[in-house]
């Protein structure tokens, strides 16, 4: 039988799915998280691990490597052996902004995109014991007593920190920035009165409401999980911010291994039980798989670089 040119051209298309289906993990899969246990990113990773294990046929373990706003973990993933057994969690906008603001140990091109999985808008909150009753009151206090309001975040370049920076820029005031290892530490410090405000994500605060008063959310519209909580835009500030949490692998990960992990994550995101579990934490499934996600990020990266050239946030 003669093999035609058309048949030869079709061979790679036929072979790719077979290769993806043929790859099998040889040992447990590791998900590396850049923040402490108990925070939103950590909880996402542990939820994903539970759904990925039956799909991949091996244990999926979570390793917390906090530090430098997530840089420590992302650098470890970028340097990891690219054999399909190491996955890193990502947080936006830090995935893009950390390499802009400093000589970081990673860049976007060090990774292969798996998927953008969850989105969770940022929010502004104070302790319930605070005399500040609403967002306008927080701004008024910060203007009246410059840098007297301590604002807690997980570190420079994280979505919480950039929310604070954008608020300062839009409202013409200045907070006293205080960095912490992760969400639980920020919330504890706020409840204890050690800081006066935070930019913790809405989903995390709705799931852990004790001792915290929500003042505003930073999504483009009101969240269906907190319909009575106004957006920052509704309160006169053109500021939007959210934590987008996804998964990446080392850039040189073989295509069959990357495809298998992508498939398992895509199946997980389409699982109604997974969606319900995400919604129980007051978050939304984002569902951007593979290269289209990184194409969007590269466009956003250009925007952040322009913003940095005009208004560096490193010391803010």
C-alpha positions as CSV (number, residue, x, y, z in Angstrom):
1,X,0.0,0.0,0.0
2,X,1.3,3.4,-0.9
3,X,1.7,6.0,1.8
4,X,0.5,9.4,0.6
5,X,1.9,12.8,1.6
6,X,-1.5,13.6,3.2
7,X,-1.3,10.4,5.3
8,X,2.3,11.3,6.4
9,X,1.2,14.8,7.4
10,X,-1.6,13.3,9.5
11,X,0.6,10.9,11.5
12,X,1.7,13.5,14.1
13,X,-1.9,14.4,14.7
14,X,-2.8,10.8,15.3
15,X,0.3,10.1,17.4
16,X,-0.1,13.0,19.9
17,X,-3.1,11.7,21.8
18,X,-1.7,8.2,21.9
19,X,1.5,9.6,23.5
20,X,-0.5,11.6,26.0
21,X,-2.6,8.6,26.9
22,X,0.5,6.4,27.1
23,X,2.4,8.5,29.7
24,X,2.0,7.4,33.3
25,X,3.5,8.9,36.4
26,X,6.2,6.7,37.9
27,X,6.0,8.1,41.4
28,X,3.8,10.6,43.4
29,X,3.1,13.9,41.8
30,X,4.2,16.9,43.8
31,X,2.3,20.2,43.9
32,X,4.5,23.0,45.2
33,X,2.7,25.9,46.9
34,X,4.4,29.3,47.5
35,X,2.5,30.1,50.7
36,X,1.8,28.6,54.1
37,X,-0.6,25.8,54.9
38,X,-4.2,27.0,55.4
39,X,-4.2,29.9,53.0
40,X,-6.3,30.1,49.9
41,X,-3.6,28.8,47.5
42,X,-2.8,25.9,49.8
43,X,-6.5,24.9,50.1
44,X,-6.8,25.1,46.3
45,X,-3.8,22.7,45.9
46,X,-5.1,20.2,48.4
47,X,-8.5,20.2,46.8
48,X,-7.0,19.7,43.3
49,X,-4.8,16.9,44.7
50,X,-7.8,15.0,45.9
51,X,-9.4,15.1,42.5
52,X,-6.2,14.5,40.5
53,X,-5.2,11.4,42.4
54,X,-7.8,9.0,40.9
55,X,-7.2,10.5,37.4
56,X,-3.5,10.1,37.5
57,X,-3.3,6.8,39.5
58,X,-0.6,8.0,41.9
59,X,-0.6,10.0,45.2
60,X,-0.6,13.8,44.7
61,X,1.2,15.5,47.6
62,X,1.3,19.2,48.5
63,X,4.6,20.8,49.5
64,X,4.6,24.3,51.0
65,X,7.6,26.4,50.2
66,X,6.6,29.9,51.4
67,X,8.7,32.9,50.9
68,X,9.2,36.1,48.9
69,X,5.6,36.4,47.9
70,X,5.6,33.0,46.1
71,X,9.0,33.4,44.4
72,X,10.7,30.7,46.4
73,X,8.3,28.0,45.2
74,X,8.1,29.2,41.6
75,X,11.9,29.2,41.4
76,X,12.0,25.6,42.7
77,X,9.5,24.6,40.1
78,X,11.4,26.3,37.3
79,X,14.6,24.4,38.3
80,X,12.8,21.1,39.0
81,X,13.6,18.0,36.9
82,X,11.1,18.3,33.9
83,X,9.8,14.7,34.0
84,X,6.1,15.4,34.7
85,X,6.2,14.8,38.4
86,X,6.4,18.5,39.7
87,X,3.6,21.0,39.4
88,X,3.7,24.5,40.7
89,X,0.8,26.7,41.9
90,X,0.7,30.2,40.5
91,X,-0.9,33.4,41.7
92,X,-1.8,36.4,39.6
93,X,-0.6,39.0,39.3
94,X,2.6,37.9,41.2
95,X,3.5,35.4,38.5
96,X,4.0,38.4,36.2
97,X,4.9,41.2,38.5
98,X,7.6,39.6,40.6
99,X,10.1,39.3,37.7
100,X,9.3,42.9,36.8
101,X,10.0,44.4,40.2
102,X,13.1,42.4,41.1
103,X,15.9,40.2,39.8
104,X,13.7,37.1,40.3
105,X,14.8,33.5,40.1
106,X,12.1,32.8,37.5
107,X,10.3,34.2,34.5
108,X,7.2,33.3,32.7
109,X,9.1,31.5,30.0
110,X,10.5,29.1,32.6
111,X,7.1,27.4,32.7
112,X,4.7,25.4,30.6
113,X,1.1,26.3,31.3
114,X,-1.2,23.6,32.7
115,X,-4.3,25.7,33.5
116,X,-5.7,28.7,35.2
117,X,-8.1,27.1,37.7
118,X,-9.7,29.5,40.2
119,X,-10.5,33.2,40.5
120,X,-11.1,35.0,43.7
121,X,-11.6,38.8,43.9
122,X,-9.6,40.8,46.4
123,X,-11.3,42.6,49.2
124,X,-10.6,45.2,51.8
125,X,-11.3,44.3,55.4
126,X,-10.8,45.5,59.0
127,X,-11.1,43.9,62.4
128,X,-14.7,43.8,63.8
129,X,-13.3,45.8,66.8
130,X,-12.2,48.6,64.5
131,X,-14.0,52.0,64.8
132,X,-14.0,52.0,61.0
133,X,-17.4,51.0,59.8
134,X,-17.2,51.4,56.1
135,X,-14.7,51.9,53.2
136,X,-15.1,55.7,53.2
137,X,-14.2,55.7,56.8
138,X,-11.0,53.8,56.2
139,X,-9.9,56.2,53.5
140,X,-10.8,59.2,55.7
141,X,-8.7,57.8,58.5
142,X,-5.7,57.1,56.2
143,X,-5.9,60.7,54.9
144,X,-6.2,62.2,58.3
145,X,-3.3,60.2,59.8
146,X,-0.9,59.3,56.9
147,X,0.7,55.9,57.2
148,X,-1.1,55.3,60.5
149,X,-3.2,52.5,59.0
150,X,-1.2,49.3,58.8
151,X,-2.3,47.2,55.8
152,X,-1.3,43.5,55.9
153,X,-0.5,41.5,52.7
154,X,1.5,38.3,51.9
155,X,4.3,40.4,50.5
156,X,5.3,42.8,47.8
157,X,4.1,41.9,44.3
158,X,1.2,39.8,45.5
159,X,-2.4,40.6,44.5
160,X,-3.1,41.9,48.1
161,X,0.0,44.2,48.0
162,X,-0.9,45.5,44.5
163,X,-4.4,46.1,45.6
164,X,-3.1,48.3,48.4
165,X,-0.7,50.1,46.0
166,X,-3.5,50.8,43.5
167,X,-5.8,52.1,46.3
168,X,-3.1,54.5,47.5
169,X,-2.5,55.7,43.9
170,X,-6.2,56.1,43.2
171,X,-7.2,57.8,46.5
172,X,-4.0,59.9,47.0
173,X,-3.1,58.4,50.4
174,X,-0.6,56.1,52.0
175,X,-0.9,53.0,54.1
176,X,1.8,51.4,56.3
177,X,2.5,48.1,54.5
178,X,3.2,45.0,56.7
179,X,4.1,41.7,55.0
180,X,3.2,38.3,56.4
181,X,3.9,34.7,55.4
182,X,0.3,34.0,54.3
183,X,-3.4,34.5,54.8
184,X,-3.9,32.9,58.2
185,X,-1.1,35.1,59.7
186,X,-2.7,38.2,58.3
187,X,-6.1,37.4,59.6
188,X,-4.8,36.5,63.0
189,X,-2.8,39.8,63.2
190,X,-5.9,41.7,62.1
191,X,-8.1,40.0,64.8
192,X,-5.5,40.8,67.4
193,X,-5.4,44.5,66.4
194,X,-1.8,44.3,65.2
195,X,-2.8,45.7,61.8
196,X,-5.8,47.9,60.9
197,X,-6.7,46.5,57.5
198,X,-5.9,43.9,54.9
199,X,-6.4,43.0,51.2
200,X,-7.2,39.3,51.7
201,X,-9.3,37.7,49.1
202,X,-13.1,37.6,49.3
203,X,-13.4,33.8,49.2
204,X,-11.0,33.3,52.1
205,X,-12.7,36.0,54.2
206,X,-16.2,34.6,53.5
207,X,-15.0,31.2,54.6
208,X,-13.3,32.6,57.7
209,X,-15.5,35.6,58.7
210,X,-14.9,35.5,62.5
211,X,-13.4,38.8,63.8
212,X,-13.3,40.5,60.3
213,X,-15.5,43.2,58.8
214,X,-15.6,43.4,55.0
215,X,-15.7,46.9,53.5
216,X,-15.4,46.4,49.8
217,X,-14.6,43.9,47.0
218,X,-12.3,44.6,44.1
219,X,-14.0,42.5,41.4
220,X,-15.4,44.1,38.2
221,X,-18.9,43.5,39.6
222,X,-20.4,42.4,42.9
223,X,-19.8,38.8,43.7
224,X,-22.7,36.4,43.8
225,X,-21.3,35.2,47.1
226,X,-21.5,38.7,48.7
227,X,-24.1,40.6,46.7
228,X,-24.5,43.3,49.4
229,X,-20.8,44.2,49.4
230,X,-20.0,47.1,47.0
231,X,-17.1,47.1,44.6
232,X,-14.4,49.6,44.7
233,X,-15.6,51.1,41.4
234,X,-19.0,51.7,43.0
235,X,-17.2,53.7,45.7
236,X,-15.5,55.9,43.2
237,X,-12.1,54.2,42.7
238,X,-11.2,52.7,39.3
239,X,-9.4,49.7,40.9
240,X,-9.9,46.0,40.2
241,X,-7.9,43.1,41.5
242,X,-8.3,39.4,41.9
243,X,-6.2,36.3,42.7
244,X,-6.2,34.0,39.8
245,X,-4.7,30.7,40.9
246,X,-3.4,28.2,38.4
247,X,-0.9,25.4,37.7
248,X,2.4,25.3,35.7
249,X,5.2,22.8,35.1
250,X,8.8,23.2,34.2
251,X,9.2,24.5,30.6
252,X,11.0,21.5,29.3
253,X,8.4,19.0,30.5
254,X,7.8,16.4,27.7
255,X,4.7,17.0,25.7
256,X,3.1,13.7,26.6
257,X,3.5,14.3,30.3
258,X,2.2,17.9,30.0
259,X,-0.8,16.7,28.0
260,X,-1.7,14.1,30.5
261,X,-1.6,16.5,33.4
262,X,-3.5,19.1,31.4
263,X,-6.2,16.5,30.6
264,X,-6.5,15.5,34.2
265,X,-6.8,19.1,35.4
266,X,-9.4,19.9,32.6
267,X,-11.4,16.8,33.6
268,X,-11.3,18.0,37.2
269,X,-12.5,21.5,36.4
270,X,-15.4,20.0,34.4
271,X,-16.4,17.8,37.4
272,X,-19.5,19.2,39.1
273,X,-18.3,17.9,42.4
274,X,-15.1,20.0,42.1
275,X,-17.2,23.1,41.1
276,X,-19.4,22.6,44.1
277,X,-16.3,22.3,46.4
278,X,-14.8,25.5,44.9
279,X,-18.1,27.3,45.4
280,X,-18.3,26.2,49.0
281,X,-15.1,28.2,49.4
282,X,-16.9,31.2,47.7
283,X,-14.6,31.1,44.6
284,X,-15.2,30.5,40.9
285,X,-13.7,28.0,38.5
286,X,-11.7,29.9,35.9
287,X,-11.1,27.1,33.4
288,X,-8.4,28.3,31.0
289,X,-6.3,25.4,29.8
290,X,-2.8,25.5,28.2
291,X,-1.4,28.1,25.8
292,X,-4.5,30.4,25.5
293,X,-4.0,31.2,29.2
294,X,-0.3,32.1,28.7
295,X,-1.2,34.2,25.6
296,X,-3.5,36.3,27.7
297,X,-0.8,36.6,30.4
298,X,1.8,37.8,28.0
299,X,-0.5,40.6,27.0
300,X,-1.1,41.5,30.6
301,X,2.7,41.3,31.3
302,X,3.2,44.1,28.8
303,X,0.7,46.2,30.7
304,X,2.3,45.6,34.0
305,X,5.7,46.5,32.6
306,X,4.3,49.8,31.3
307,X,2.8,50.5,34.7
308,X,6.1,49.7,36.5
309,X,7.9,52.1,34.2
310,X,5.5,54.9,35.2
311,X,4.8,54.0,38.9
312,X,7.1,51.4,40.5
313,X,5.4,49.7,43.3
314,X,8.5,48.1,44.9
315,X,8.5,50.3,47.9
316,X,4.8,51.0,48.1
